[in-house]
Each structure stands twice: as structure tokens, then as C-alpha cells.
Amino acid sequence: MRPIVAVWRGDGPVQVVPPCGRCREFIRQIHPANIDTEVVLGPRRTTSLRALLPETDWPSPLS
């Protein structure tokens, strides 16, 4: 699996930023294996998508 990176460019140079909450959830929903995708947070800093999401398990159906 390849790492992903989100970037932002304001008036200055391009900056690496964590993906927003919607993007994190969308990446997770595309495929279950994406939960362990490596997310680049800076030049020497990475984490898994799982660590960036507050709840990673799908809820149980209501009875």
C-alpha cells in the first residue's frame, strides 16, 4: 500500500497538512484495507489513517 499526502497552498509555499475529517472518512469507506494506509504528516512524520480516525469500527445494526 502506498502512502497518501494532503497539501495546502496559501500565499506561500506548499504545506503538508493532515487530511480533513471528511476526506479521512471517505478514504476509509472506499475500501476496508485503506484503514491502515500510511498518511504523511510532514517531512519525517507519518501515521496510519486508523490513528487519525476517532472510531474505526462500523457500528452494529440496531435491533
Steps between C-alpha positions, in 0.01 A plus 500: 500500500629844415495798734272798440565868558273805515642840411388861527631807328414843626702808412826322577655162429308174486445351847427141603182484711301213651199406286174648627245285680280456193796390291613257771157341516466489120838326463391246762169434324657440157656171612533334844877451455548878478468523879869410526616744231806700601423875513789744456482781757836662434852442371578230758160441655235244402212316663228259395154609395373282787683724749343814351142373523327510840290184438613247240247219549168507321214512751282195557153509343220615727256227595 
